[in-house]
Amino acid sequence: MLEKIKQQAGSILLASLFILITFGILDAIWLGWLSVELYQTEMKSLLRDNFITWPWLVFYLMYGAVTFVLTTVPNREKPWFYSTIDGALLGLASYGAYNLTNYSIIEGFTLKIMLTDWCWGIFLTSSSATAGWFGYQKGNKRN
């Protein structure tokens, strides 16, 4: 098994890189420009003045790894849209758990934020999973 991982190292690295870059760029656009007003308006009382960086960095790395394992690896020999669908399902479950839990226990977490963020998570995870599949294929052609 270790030999197979060594053979696929380039594909694994490219897929992971594609996932992380896609996730980072799309989330930066979303949180930094497209939805910044929405989140600040809807969650004003819940937001910190100064964000703590390490938790979201840990989340990005963990979620990127999970996205790779659950969407790229099982679909590496199938058409790209299988990764897209699995990414959407992963986003549905993970962002659903986060948003539904927050909506049920946090007073200022509104229905509007819950639904918006949940839909965003589905799109973001699906897009990142798709990018991971293409990264894997690109790396596989080099092997």
N, CA, C and O atoms as a GROMACS GRO file, in nm:
protein
  572
    1MET      N    1   0.081  -0.119   0.000
    1MET     CA    2   0.000   0.000   0.000
    1MET      C    3   0.086   0.126   0.000
    1MET      O    4   0.055   0.223  -0.068
    2LEU      N    5   0.195   0.123   0.076
    2LEU     CA    6   0.286   0.238   0.082
    2LEU      C    7   0.345   0.267  -0.055
    2LEU      O    8   0.364   0.383  -0.092
    3GLU      N    9   0.374   0.162  -0.130
    3GLU     CA   10   0.428   0.178  -0.266
    3GLU      C   11   0.326   0.247  -0.357
    3GLU      O   12   0.362   0.333  -0.438
    4LYS      N   13   0.201   0.209  -0.343
    4LYS     CA   14   0.096   0.270  -0.424
    4LYS      C   15   0.080   0.419  -0.390
    4LYS      O   16   0.059   0.502  -0.479
    5ILE      N   17   0.090   0.452  -0.262
    5ILE     CA   18   0.082   0.592  -0.220
    5ILE      C   19   0.200   0.671  -0.279
    5ILE      O   20   0.182   0.783  -0.326
    6LYS      N   21   0.318   0.612  -0.276
    6LYS     CA   22   0.435   0.678  -0.335
    6LYS      C   23   0.414   0.703  -0.484
    6LYS      O   24   0.449   0.810  -0.535
    7GLN      N   25   0.358   0.606  -0.554
    7GLN     CA   26   0.331   0.621  -0.697
    7GLN      C   27   0.231   0.732  -0.724
    7GLN      O   28   0.240   0.802  -0.825
    8GLN      N   29   0.136   0.747  -0.634
    8GLN     CA   30   0.028   0.845  -0.652
    8GLN      C   31   0.054   0.977  -0.581
    8GLN      O   32  -0.034   1.063  -0.577
    9ALA      N   33   0.173   0.995  -0.526
    9ALA     CA   34   0.203   1.114  -0.446
    9ALA      C   35   0.178   1.244  -0.521
    9ALA      O   36   0.122   1.339  -0.466
   10GLY      N   37   0.217   1.250  -0.648
   10GLY     CA   38   0.195   1.370  -0.727
   10GLY      C   39   0.048   1.400  -0.744
   10GLY      O   40   0.006   1.515  -0.734
   11SER      N   41  -0.030   1.297  -0.771
   11SER     CA   42  -0.175   1.314  -0.787
   11SER      C   43  -0.240   1.356  -0.656
   11SER      O   44  -0.329   1.442  -0.654
   12ILE      N   45  -0.197   1.296  -0.547
   12ILE     CA   46  -0.251   1.329  -0.415
   12ILE      C   47  -0.221   1.474  -0.381
   12ILE      O   48  -0.308   1.547  -0.335
   13LEU      N   49  -0.097   1.515  -0.403
   13LEU     CA   50  -0.058   1.652  -0.372
   13LEU      C   51  -0.132   1.753  -0.459
   13LEU      O   52  -0.180   1.855  -0.409
   14LEU      N   53  -0.140   1.726  -0.589
   14LEU     CA   54  -0.211   1.819  -0.678
   14LEU      C   55  -0.360   1.828  -0.642
   14LEU      O   56  -0.416   1.937  -0.639
   15ALA      N   57  -0.422   1.714  -0.616
   15ALA     CA   58  -0.563   1.715  -0.579
   15ALA      C   59  -0.585   1.796  -0.451
   15ALA      O   60  -0.676   1.878  -0.442
   16SER      N   61  -0.500   1.773  -0.352
   16SER     CA   62  -0.511   1.845  -0.225
   16SER      C   63  -0.490   1.995  -0.245
   16SER      O   64  -0.561   2.077  -0.188
   17LEU      N   65  -0.392   2.029  -0.325
   17LEU     CA   66  -0.363   2.169  -0.355
   17LEU      C   67  -0.482   2.234  -0.427
   17LEU      O   68  -0.522   2.345  -0.393
   18PHE      N   69  -0.538   2.165  -0.526
   18PHE     CA   70  -0.653   2.218  -0.599
   18PHE      C   71  -0.772   2.240  -0.505
   18PHE      O   72  -0.842   2.340  -0.515
   19ILE      N   73  -0.794   2.145  -0.414
   19ILE     CA   74  -0.904   2.158  -0.318
   19ILE      C   75  -0.882   2.280  -0.229
   19ILE      O   76  -0.972   2.363  -0.214
   20LEU      N   77  -0.764   2.290  -0.171
   20LEU     CA   78  -0.736   2.400  -0.077
   20LEU      C   79  -0.738   2.536  -0.145
   20LEU      O   80  -0.792   2.632  -0.089
   21ILE      N   81  -0.681   2.546  -0.263
   21ILE     CA   82  -0.681   2.674  -0.335
   21ILE      C   83  -0.822   2.714  -0.374
   21ILE      O   84  -0.862   2.829  -0.356
   22THR      N   85  -0.899   2.620  -0.427
   22THR     CA   86  -1.038   2.650  -0.466
   22THR      C   87  -1.119   2.693  -0.344
   22THR      O   88  -1.191   2.793  -0.348
   23PHE      N   89  -1.107   2.617  -0.237
   23PHE     CA   90  -1.181   2.647  -0.114
   23PHE      C   91  -1.142   2.785  -0.062
   23PHE      O   92  -1.228   2.865  -0.027
   24GLY      N   93  -1.012   2.811  -0.057
   24GLY     CA   94  -0.962   2.939  -0.004
   24GLY      C   95  -1.006   3.058  -0.087
   24GLY      O   96  -1.052   3.159  -0.033
   25ILE      N   97  -0.991   3.048  -0.218
   25ILE     CA   98  -1.027   3.160  -0.306
   25ILE      C   99  -1.177   3.186  -0.302
   25ILE      O  100  -1.221   3.300  -0.285
   26LEU      N  101  -1.256   3.081  -0.319
   26LEU     CA  102  -1.402   3.100  -0.318
   26LEU      C  103  -1.452   3.152  -0.184
   26LEU      O  104  -1.538   3.240  -0.180
   27ASP      N  105  -1.398   3.099  -0.075
   27ASP     CA  106  -1.443   3.145   0.056
   27ASP      C  107  -1.398   3.289   0.083
   27ASP      O  108  -1.471   3.366   0.146
   28ALA      N  109  -1.280   3.326   0.035
   28ALA     CA  110  -1.234   3.464   0.051
   28ALA      C  111  -1.324   3.560  -0.026
   28ALA      O  112  -1.358   3.667   0.024
   29ILE      N  113  -1.361   3.522  -0.146
   29ILE     CA  114  -1.452   3.606  -0.227
   29ILE      C  115  -1.588   3.616  -0.157
   29ILE      O  116  -1.646   3.725  -0.146
   30TRP      N  117  -1.637   3.503  -0.109
   30TRP     CA  118  -1.768   3.500  -0.044
   30TRP      C  119  -1.768   3.582   0.086
   30TRP      O  120  -1.850   3.671   0.104
   31LEU      N  121  -1.674   3.550   0.175
   31LEU     CA  122  -1.673   3.615   0.306
   31LEU      C  123  -1.617   3.757   0.302
   31LEU      O  124  -1.654   3.842   0.383
   32GLY      N  125  -1.527   3.782   0.206
   32GLY     CA  126  -1.462   3.912   0.201
   32GLY      C  127  -1.535   4.016   0.119
   32GLY      O  128  -1.519   4.136   0.142
   33TRP      N  129  -1.617   3.972   0.022
   33TRP     CA  130  -1.683   4.068  -0.066
   33TRP      C  131  -1.833   4.043  -0.081
   33TRP      O  132  -1.914   4.131  -0.053
   34LEU      N  133  -1.869   3.925  -0.125
   34LEU     CA  134  -2.008   3.901  -0.162
   34LEU      C  135  -2.106   3.902  -0.045
   34LEU      O  136  -2.216   3.955  -0.057
   35SER      N  137  -2.068   3.845   0.066
   35SER     CA  138  -2.163   3.830   0.176
   35SER      C  139  -2.123   3.903   0.304
   35SER      O  140  -2.187   3.888   0.407
   36VAL      N  141  -2.018   3.982   0.296
   36VAL     CA  142  -1.966   4.047   0.417
   36VAL      C  143  -2.074   4.131   0.485
   36VAL      O  144  -2.086   4.130   0.607
   37GLU      N  145  -2.152   4.204   0.408
   37GLU     CA  146  -2.258   4.288   0.464
   37GLU      C  147  -2.366   4.203   0.530
   37GLU      O  148  -2.415   4.236   0.638
   38LEU      N  149  -2.403   4.094   0.463
   38LEU     CA  150  -2.506   4.005   0.517
   38LEU      C  151  -2.464   3.951   0.653
   38LEU      O  152  -2.541   3.959   0.750
   39TYR      N  153  -2.345   3.897   0.661
   39TYR     CA  154  -2.298   3.838   0.787
   39TYR      C  155  -2.285   3.944   0.896
   39TYR      O  156  -2.322   3.920   1.010
   40GLN      N  157  -2.233   4.062   0.860
   40GLN     CA  158  -2.216   4.167   0.960
   40GLN      C  159  -2.350   4.222   1.009
   40GLN      O  160  -2.364   4.258   1.125
   41THR      N  161  -2.448   4.227   0.920
   41THR     CA  162  -2.580   4.274   0.959
   41THR      C  163  -2.653   4.170   1.043
   41THR      O  164  -2.705   4.201   1.150
   42GLU      N  165  -2.655   4.048   0.995
   42GLU     CA  166  -2.731   3.942   1.061
   42GLU      C  167  -2.665   3.890   1.190
   42GLU      O  168  -2.734   3.845   1.282
   43MET      N  169  -2.532   3.897   1.197
   43MET     CA  170  -2.462   3.837   1.310
   43MET      C  171  -2.382   3.938   1.392
   43MET      O  172  -2.291   3.900   1.466
   44LYS      N  173  -2.416   4.064   1.379
   44LYS     CA  174  -2.339   4.171   1.442
   44LYS      C  175  -2.307   4.143   1.589
   44LYS      O  176  -2.193   4.160   1.632
   45SER      N  177  -2.404   4.101   1.665
   45SER     CA  178  -2.383   4.078   1.808
   45SER      C  179  -2.298   3.955   1.837
   45SER      O  180  -2.252   3.937   1.949
   46LEU      N  181  -2.278   3.870   1.737
   46LEU     CA  182  -2.204   3.746   1.758
   46LEU      C  183  -2.058   3.752   1.710
   46LEU      O  184  -1.978   3.666   1.746
   47LEU      N  185  -2.024   3.853   1.631
   47LEU     CA  186  -1.891   3.860   1.570
   47LEU      C  187  -1.789   3.925   1.661
   47LEU      O  188  -1.820   4.021   1.733
   48ARG      N  189  -1.668   3.874   1.658
   48ARG     CA  190  -1.556   3.933   1.732
   48ARG      C  191  -1.505   4.056   1.657
   48ARG      O  192  -1.520   4.065   1.535
   49ASP      N  193  -1.446   4.148   1.730
   49ASP     CA  194  -1.380   4.261   1.665
   49ASP      C  195  -1.254   4.215   1.593
   49ASP      O  196  -1.224   4.260   1.482
   50ASN      N  197  -1.180   4.125   1.657
   50ASN     CA  198  -1.057   4.070   1.598
   50ASN      C  199  -1.073   3.918   1.588
   50ASN      O  200  -1.085   3.848   1.688
   51PHE      N  201  -1.073   3.870   1.465
   51PHE     CA  202  -1.088   3.726   1.442
   51PHE      C  203  -0.965   3.649   1.490
   51PHE      O  204  -0.853   3.700   1.483
   52ILE      N  205  -0.987   3.530   1.537
   52ILE     CA  206  -0.878   3.439   1.574
   52ILE      C  207  -0.849   3.355   1.451
   52ILE      O  208  -0.940   3.292   1.397
   53THR      N  209  -0.726   3.353   1.405
   53THR     CA  210  -0.691   3.291   1.278
   53THR      C  211  -0.678   3.139   1.284
   53THR      O  212  -0.725   3.070   1.194
   54TRP      N  213  -0.616   3.086   1.387
   54TRP     CA  214  -0.582   2.944   1.385
   54TRP      C  215  -0.702   2.849   1.372
   54TRP      O  216  -0.688   2.746   1.305
   55PRO      N  217  -0.819   2.877   1.431
   55PRO     CA  218  -0.928   2.781   1.415
   55PRO      C  219  -0.973   2.764   1.270
   55PRO      O  220  -1.001   2.651   1.228
   56TRP      N  221  -0.981   2.872   1.194
   56TRP     CA  222  -1.025   2.853   1.055
   56TRP      C  223  -0.916   2.792   0.970
   56TRP      O  224  -0.946   2.725   0.871
   57LEU      N  225  -0.789   2.814   1.005
   57LEU     CA  226  -0.682   2.746   0.932
   57LEU      C  227  -0.687   2.595   0.956
   57LEU      O  228  -0.672   2.516   0.864
   58VAL      N  229  -0.708   2.557   1.081
   58VAL     CA  230  -0.722   2.415   1.115
   58VAL      C  231  -0.842   2.356   1.040
   58VAL      O  232  -0.834   2.246   0.984
   59PHE      N  233  -0.954   2.428   1.041
   59PHE     CA  234  -1.073   2.380   0.970
   59PHE      C  235  -1.044   2.361   0.821
   59PHE      O  236  -1.078   2.257   0.765
   60TYR      N  237  -0.981   2.460   0.757
   60TYR     CA  238  -0.951   2.450   0.613
   60TYR      C  239  -0.867   2.325   0.584
   60TYR      O  240  -0.897   2.250   0.491
   61LEU      N  241  -0.764   2.303   0.663
   61LEU     CA  242  -0.677   2.187   0.639
   61LEU      C  243  -0.751   2.055   0.663
   61LEU      O  244  -0.740   1.962   0.583
   62MET      N  245  -0.825   2.048   0.773
   62MET     CA  246  -0.900   1.924   0.802
   62MET      C  247  -1.008   1.900   0.698
   62MET      O  248  -1.022   1.788   0.648
   63TYR      N  249  -1.083   2.002   0.665
   63TYR     CA  250  -1.193   1.987   0.571
   63TYR      C  251  -1.141   1.956   0.431
   63TYR      O  252  -1.203   1.879   0.357
   64GLY      N  253  -1.028   2.015   0.396
   64GLY     CA  254  -0.966   1.983   0.267
   64GLY      C  255  -0.925   1.837   0.260
   64GLY      O  256  -0.945   1.771   0.159
   65ALA      N  257  -0.866   1.787   0.369
   65ALA     CA  258  -0.825   1.647   0.374
   65ALA      C  259  -0.946   1.553   0.366
   65ALA      O  260  -0.944   1.453   0.294
   66VAL      N  261  -1.050   1.586   0.439
   66VAL     CA  262  -1.171   1.504   0.437
   66VAL      C  263  -1.237   1.509   0.299
   66VAL      O  264  -1.285   1.407   0.249
   67THR      N  265  -1.238   1.626   0.238
   67THR     CA  266  -1.293   1.639   0.103
   67THR      C  267  -1.217   1.550   0.006
   67THR      O  268  -1.277   1.483  -0.078
   68PHE      N  269  -1.085   1.549   0.017
   68PHE     CA  270  -1.003   1.464  -0.069
   68PHE      C  271  -1.039   1.316  -0.048
   68PHE      O  272  -1.065   1.244  -0.145
   69VAL      N  273  -1.040   1.273   0.077
   69VAL     CA  274  -1.064   1.131   0.108
   69VAL      C  275  -1.204   1.085   0.068
   69VAL      O  276  -1.222   0.974   0.019
   70LEU      N  277  -1.304   1.170   0.090
   70LEU     CA  278  -1.442   1.128   0.066
   70LEU      C  279  -1.495   1.159  -0.074
   70LEU      O  280  -1.597   1.104  -0.114
   71THR      N  281  -1.428   1.247  -0.149
   71THR     CA  282  -1.482   1.282  -0.280
   71THR      C  283  -1.386   1.254  -0.395
   71THR      O  284  -1.431   1.220  -0.505
   72THR      N  285  -1.257   1.267  -0.373
   72THR     CA  286  -1.162   1.245  -0.482
   72THR      C  287  -1.121   1.098  -0.490
   72THR      O  288  -1.128   1.036  -0.596
   73VAL      N  289  -1.080   1.042  -0.377
   73VAL     CA  290  -1.030   0.904  -0.377
   73VAL      C  291  -1.133   0.804  -0.432
   73VAL      O  292  -1.099   0.726  -0.520
   74PRO      N  293  -1.256   0.805  -0.383
   74PRO     CA  294  -1.350   0.704  -0.434
   74PRO      C  295  -1.396   0.727  -0.578
   74PRO      O  296  -1.452   0.638  -0.641
   75ASN      N  297  -1.372   0.846  -0.630
   75ASN     CA  298  -1.421   0.879  -0.764
   75ASN      C  299  -1.309   0.903  -0.865
   75ASN      O  300  -1.334   0.954  -0.974
   76ARG      N  301  -1.189   0.869  -0.830
   76ARG     CA  302  -1.074   0.900  -0.916
   76ARG      C  303  -1.078   0.831  -1.052
   76ARG      O  304  -1.015   0.878  -1.147
   77GLU      N  305  -1.150   0.723  -1.063
   77GLU     CA  306  -1.160   0.653  -1.192
   77GLU      C  307  -1.298   0.667  -1.254
   77GLU      O  308  -1.332   0.595  -1.348
   78LYS      N  309  -1.376   0.758  -1.203
   78LYS     CA  310  -1.511   0.786  -1.255
   78LYS      C  311  -1.512   0.925  -1.317
   78LYS      O  312  -1.415   0.999  -1.301
   79PRO      N  313  -1.619   0.962  -1.387
   79PRO     CA  314  -1.629   1.099  -1.439
   79PRO      C  315  -1.631   1.203  -1.326
   79PRO      O  316  -1.668   1.172  -1.213
   80TRP      N  317  -1.591   1.325  -1.358
   80TRP     CA  318  -1.576   1.433  -1.260
   80TRP      C  319  -1.701   1.460  -1.178
   80TRP      O  320  -1.692   1.496  -1.061
   81PHE      N  321  -1.817   1.445  -1.238
   81PHE     CA  322  -1.940   1.484  -1.168
   81PHE      C  323  -1.972   1.394  -1.049
   81PHE      O  324  -2.053   1.432  -0.965
   82TYR      N  325  -1.909   1.278  -1.040
   82TYR     CA  326  -1.926   1.196  -0.921
   82TYR      C  327  -1.864   1.266  -0.799
   82TYR      O  328  -1.921   1.264  -0.690
   83SER      N  329  -1.748   1.326  -0.820
   83SER     CA  330  -1.686   1.404  -0.712
   83SER      C  331  -1.770   1.526  -0.678
   83SER      O  332  -1.782   1.563  -0.561
   84THR      N  333  -1.828   1.587  -0.780
   84THR     CA  334  -1.914   1.703  -0.758
   84THR      C  335  -2.034   1.666  -0.671
   84THR      O  336  -2.068   1.737  -0.576
   85ILE      N  337  -2.097   1.554  -0.703
   85ILE     CA  338  -2.214   1.509  -0.626
   85ILE      C  339  -2.174   1.472  -0.483
   85ILE      O  340  -2.241   1.511  -0.388
   86ASP      N  341  -2.065   1.397  -0.469
   86ASP     CA  342  -2.020   1.361  -0.334
   86ASP      C  343  -1.980   1.484  -0.254
   86ASP      O  344  -2.001   1.489  -0.133
   87GLY      N  345  -1.922   1.584  -0.321
   87GLY     CA  346  -1.888   1.710  -0.254
   87GLY      C  347  -2.014   1.782  -0.206
   87GLY      O  348  -2.017   1.835  -0.095
   88ALA      N  349  -2.116   1.782  -0.289
   88ALA     CA  350  -2.243   1.845  -0.249
   88ALA      C  351  -2.302   1.773  -0.128
   88ALA      O  352  -2.353   1.837  -0.036
   89LEU      N  353  -2.295   1.640  -0.128
   89LEU     CA  354  -2.348   1.564  -0.013
   89LEU      C  355  -2.266   1.589   0.113
   89LEU      O  356  -2.322   1.601   0.223
   90LEU      N  357  -2.134   1.597   0.098
   90LEU     CA  358  -2.049   1.628   0.213
   90LEU      C  359  -2.081   1.767   0.267
   90LEU      O  360  -2.093   1.786   0.388
   91GLY      N  361  -2.096   1.864   0.178
   91GLY     CA  362  -2.133   1.999   0.220
   91GLY      C  363  -2.270   2.004   0.285
   91GLY      O  364  -2.290   2.074   0.384
   92LEU      N  365  -2.364   1.929   0.229
   92LEU     CA  366  -2.498   1.922   0.286
   92LEU      C  367  -2.492   1.872   0.430
   92LEU      O  368  -2.556   1.930   0.518
   93ALA      N  369  -2.416   1.766   0.454
   93ALA     CA  370  -2.408   1.708   0.588
   93ALA      C  371  -2.328   1.794   0.684
   93ALA      O  372  -2.373   1.823   0.795
   94SER      N  373  -2.208   1.837   0.642
   94SER     CA  374  -2.122   1.908   0.736
   94SER      C  375  -2.170   2.050   0.764
   94SER      O  376  -2.178   2.091   0.880
   95TYR      N  377  -2.202   2.125   0.660
   95TYR     CA  378  -2.254   2.260   0.682
   95TYR      C  379  -2.394   2.254   0.741
   95TYR      O  380  -2.435   2.345   0.814
   96GLY      N  381  -2.468   2.149   0.711
   96GLY     CA  382  -2.599   2.130   0.772
   96GLY      C  383  -2.588   2.109   0.922
   96GLY      O  384  -2.662   2.170   1.000
   97ALA      N  385  -2.494   2.025   0.964
   97ALA     CA  386  -2.474   2.001   1.107
   97ALA      C  387  -2.437   2.130   1.178
   97ALA      O  388  -2.490   2.162   1.285
   98TYR      N  389  -2.344   2.205   1.119
   98TYR     CA  390  -2.300   2.332   1.178
   98TYR      C  391  -2.415   2.432   1.187
   98TYR      O  392  -2.442   2.488   1.294
   99ASN      N  393  -2.482   2.455   1.075
   99ASN     CA  394  -2.585   2.558   1.071
   99ASN      C  395  -2.712   2.521   1.148
   99ASN      O  396  -2.770   2.606   1.216
  100LEU      N  397  -2.755   2.398   1.138
  100LEU     CA  398  -2.874   2.357   1.212
  100LEU      C  399  -2.849   2.360   1.363
  100LEU      O  400  -2.936   2.401   1.440
  101THR      N  401  -2.730   2.318   1.404
  101THR     CA  402  -2.696   2.324   1.547
  101THR      C  403  -2.692   2.468   1.595
  101THR      O  404  -2.751   2.501   1.699
  102ASN      N  405  -2.622   2.554   1.520
  102ASN     CA  406  -2.615   2.695   1.560
  102ASN      C  407  -2.753   2.759   1.566
  102ASN      O  408  -2.784   2.834   1.659
  103TYR      N  409  -2.835   2.731   1.466
  103TYR     CA  410  -2.970   2.788   1.463
  103TYR      C  411  -3.052   2.743   1.584
  103TYR      O  412  -3.133   2.819   1.637
  104SER      N  413  -3.030   2.620   1.626
  104SER     CA  414  -3.110   2.569   1.737
  104SER      C  415  -3.062   2.617   1.874
  104SER      O  416  -3.141   2.620   1.968
  105ILE      N  417  -2.933   2.655   1.887
  105ILE     CA  418  -2.883   2.689   2.022
  105ILE      C  419  -2.832   2.832   2.038
  105ILE      O  420  -2.816   2.877   2.152
  106ILE      N  421  -2.808   2.905   1.932
  106ILE     CA  422  -2.754   3.041   1.943
  106ILE      C  423  -2.865   3.141   1.914
  106ILE      O  424  -2.923   3.141   1.805
  107GLU      N  425  -2.894   3.224   2.008
  107GLU     CA  426  -3.005   3.319   2.001
  107GLU      C  427  -3.000   3.406   1.875
  107GLU      O  428  -3.103   3.422   1.810
  108GLY      N  429  -2.888   3.462   1.840
  108GLY     CA  430  -2.880   3.555   1.728
  108GLY      C  431  -2.849   3.493   1.593
  108GLY      O  432  -2.828   3.565   1.496
  109PHE      N  433  -2.845   3.361   1.585
  109PHE     CA  434  -2.817   3.293   1.460
  109PHE      C  435  -2.949   3.280   1.384
  109PHE      O  436  -3.031   3.194   1.417
  110THR      N  437  -2.967   3.365   1.283
  110THR     CA  438  -3.098   3.376   1.217
  110THR      C  439  -3.121   3.266   1.113
  110THR      O  440  -3.028   3.202   1.065
  111LEU      N  441  -3.248   3.248   1.079
  111LEU     CA  442  -3.286   3.154   0.975
  111LEU      C  443  -3.221   3.193   0.842
  111LEU      O  444  -3.177   3.107   0.766
  112LYS      N  445  -3.216   3.321   0.814
  112LYS     CA  446  -3.155   3.371   0.690
  112LYS      C  447  -3.008   3.331   0.681
  112LYS      O  448  -2.963   3.284   0.577
  113ILE      N  449  -2.934   3.350   0.790
  113ILE     CA  450  -2.792   3.310   0.792
  113ILE      C  451  -2.780   3.160   0.781
  113ILE      O  452  -2.694   3.110   0.709
  114MET      N  453  -2.864   3.088   0.853
  114MET     CA  454  -2.858   2.942   0.851
  114MET      C  455  -2.875   2.888   0.710
  114MET      O  456  -2.795   2.806   0.665
  115LEU      N  457  -2.977   2.934   0.640
  115LEU     CA  458  -3.003   2.884   0.505
  115LEU      C  459  -2.897   2.931   0.405
  115LEU      O  460  -2.853   2.854   0.320
  116THR      N  461  -2.857   3.056   0.416
  116THR     CA  462  -2.756   3.112   0.324
  116THR      C  463  -2.623   3.039   0.340
  116THR      O  464  -2.562   2.998   0.242
  117ASP      N  465  -2.579   3.023   0.464
  117ASP     CA  466  -2.450   2.959   0.489
  117ASP      C  467  -2.454   2.811   0.452
  117ASP      O  468  -2.355   2.757   0.403
  118TRP      N  469  -2.564   2.747   0.476
  118TRP     CA  470  -2.578   2.606   0.440
  118TRP      C  471  -2.568   2.587   0.289
  118TRP      O  472  -2.496   2.500   0.242
  119CYS      N  473  -2.640   2.670   0.214
  119CYS     CA  474  -2.632   2.663   0.067
  119CYS      C  475  -2.491   2.694   0.019
  119CYS      O  476  -2.440   2.629  -0.072
  120TRP      N  477  -2.429   2.794   0.081
  120TRP     CA  478  -2.291   2.827   0.044
  120TRP      C  479  -2.199   2.708   0.068
  120TRP      O  480  -2.115   2.676  -0.016
  121GLY      N  481  -2.213   2.642   0.181
  121GLY     CA  482  -2.128   2.528   0.213
  121GLY      C  483  -2.144   2.413   0.114
  121GLY      O  484  -2.047   2.345   0.082
  122ILE      N  485  -2.264   2.392   0.067
  122ILE     CA  486  -2.288   2.288  -0.034
  122ILE      C  487  -2.216   2.324  -0.163
  122ILE      O  488  -2.146   2.240  -0.221
  123PHE      N  489  -2.233   2.448  -0.208
  123PHE     CA  490  -2.167   2.493  -0.331
  123PHE      C  491  -2.014   2.491  -0.317
  123PHE      O  492  -1.943   2.443  -0.405
  124LEU      N  493  -1.965   2.542  -0.205
  124LEU     CA  494  -1.821   2.551  -0.182
  124LEU      C  495  -1.756   2.413  -0.178
  124LEU      O  496  -1.652   2.391  -0.240
  125THR      N  497  -1.816   2.322  -0.106
  125THR     CA  498  -1.760   2.187  -0.096
  125THR      C  499  -1.768   2.114  -0.229
  125THR      O  500  -1.675   2.043  -0.267
  126SER      N  501  -1.878   2.130  -0.298
  126SER     CA  502  -1.895   2.066  -0.429
  126SER      C  503  -1.791   2.119  -0.529
  126SER      O  504  -1.731   2.042  -0.604
  127SER      N  505  -1.772   2.250  -0.531
  127SER     CA  506  -1.674   2.311  -0.622
  127SER      C  507  -1.532   2.266  -0.587
  127SER      O  508  -1.453   2.236  -0.677
  128SER      N  509  -1.500   2.262  -0.459
  128SER     CA  510  -1.368   2.220  -0.416
  128SER      C  511  -1.342   2.073  -0.448
  128SER      O  512  -1.233   2.035  -0.489
  129ALA      N  513  -1.444   1.991  -0.430
  129ALA     CA  514  -1.432   1.848  -0.463
  129ALA      C  515  -1.408   1.828  -0.612
  129ALA      O  516  -1.328   1.745  -0.653
  130THR      N  517  -1.478   1.905  -0.693
  130THR     CA  518  -1.461   1.898  -0.838
  130THR      C  519  -1.319   1.938  -0.876
  130THR      O  520  -1.254   1.872  -0.958
  131ALA      N  521  -1.271   2.046  -0.816
  131ALA     CA  522  -1.133   2.090  -0.841
  131ALA      C  523  -1.033   1.982  -0.800
  131ALA      O  524  -0.933   1.961  -0.868
  132GLY      N  525  -1.060   1.916  -0.689
  132GLY     CA  526  -0.973   1.808  -0.643
  132GLY      C  527  -0.967   1.693  -0.742
  132GLY      O  528  -0.860   1.637  -0.765
  133TRP      N  529  -1.080   1.659  -0.800
  133TRP     CA  530  -1.084   1.552  -0.900
  133TRP      C  531  -0.997   1.592  -1.020
  133TRP      O  532  -0.918   1.510  -1.069
  134PHE      N  533  -1.010   1.715  -1.068
  134PHE     CA  534  -0.930   1.760  -1.182
  134PHE      C  535  -0.781   1.765  -1.147
  134PHE      O  536  -0.696   1.733  -1.230
  135GLY      N  537  -0.749   1.805  -1.025
  135GLY     CA  538  -0.610   1.804  -0.981
  135GLY      C  539  -0.552   1.664  -0.979
  135GLY      O  540  -0.438   1.642  -1.021
  136TYR      N  541  -0.632   1.570  -0.932
  136TYR     CA  542  -0.587   1.431  -0.929
  136TYR      C  543  -0.561   1.381  -1.071
  136TYR      O  544  -0.459   1.316  -1.096
  137GLN      N  545  -0.651   1.410  -1.162
  137GLN     CA  546  -0.636   1.365  -1.300
  137GLN      C  547  -0.511   1.427  -1.365
  137GLN      O  548  -0.439   1.361  -1.439
  138LYS      N  549  -0.487   1.553  -1.336
  138LYS     CA  550  -0.370   1.622  -1.390
  138LYS      C  551  -0.242   1.556  -1.339
  138LYS      O  552  -0.148   1.533  -1.415
  139GLY      N  553  -0.239   1.525  -1.210
  139GLY     CA  554  -0.124   1.457  -1.152
  139GLY      C  555  -0.107   1.316  -1.204
  139GLY      O  556   0.005   1.267  -1.218
  140ASN      N  557  -0.218   1.251  -1.232
  140ASN     CA  558  -0.215   1.113  -1.281
  140ASN      C  559  -0.157   1.105  -1.422
  140ASN      O  560  -0.092   1.006  -1.458
  141LYS      N  561  -0.178   1.208  -1.501
  141LYS     CA  562  -0.123   1.211  -1.637
  141LYS      C  563   0.028   1.224  -1.636
  141LYS      O  564   0.096   1.182  -1.730
  142ARG      N  565   0.081   1.281  -1.529
  142ARG     CA  566   0.227   1.298  -1.516
  142ARG      C  567   0.295   1.168  -1.477
  142ARG      O  568   0.413   1.147  -1.506
  143ASN      N  569   0.219   1.079  -1.411
  143ASN     CA  570   0.279   0.951  -1.364
  143ASN      C  571   0.297   0.853  -1.477
  143ASN      O  572   0.345   0.742  -1.455
   0.00000   0.00000   0.00000
